[in-house]
């Protein structure tokens, strides 16, 4: 039975009153890669972007990565979390 992880690394909090963080996206991406490499996890990243140039641990090219420069509103975060639980619950 697969296991699912939602890895969130919000770095930019523009206009929210919160200070931006320096390494949250980088740290979140490191956690996501470890889960994928050393165990059988299906990992969803937030905020995310597709990186065609990125080489995965298994040698394949292109994958999602945690994005440090992609804004994510509270409404978008809530919708993504709901979508994640719906997906994980169906599989």
SULLIN-V929142 format. One record per pair of residues at least 12 apart in sequence whose C-alpha atoms are under 8 Angstrom apart, sorted by the first residue. I is the first residue (numbers start at 1). GAP is how many residues later the second one is. If there is no record, write none. Layout:
[[I/GAP] [I/GAP]]
This chain:
[[2/38] [2/39] [2/40] [3/37] [3/38] [3/39] [4/37] [4/38] [4/39] [4/40] [4/84] [5/36] [5/37] [5/38] [5/39] [6/37] [6/38] [6/39] [6/40] [6/75] [6/78] [7/21] [7/22] [7/24] [7/25] [7/36] [7/37] [7/38] [7/39] [8/17] [8/20] [8/37] [8/38] [8/39] [8/58] [9/15] [9/16] [9/17] [9/18] [9/19] [9/20] [9/36] [9/37] [9/38] [9/57] [9/58] [9/59] [10/14] [10/15] [10/36] [10/37] [10/58] [10/62] [11/12] [11/13] [11/14] [11/57] [11/58] [12/56] [12/57] [12/58] [12/59] [13/58] [14/57] [24/44] [25/41] [25/42] [25/43] [26/40] [26/42] [28/38] [29/16] [29/36] [29/37] [32/13] [33/24] [37/20] [44/40] [45/19] [45/20] [45/21] [46/20] [46/21] [47/19] [47/20] [47/21] [47/23] [47/24] [47/25] [48/16] [48/17] [48/18] [48/19] [48/22] [49/15] [49/16] [49/17] [49/18] [49/21] [50/12] [50/13] [50/14] [50/15] [51/12] [51/13] [51/14]]
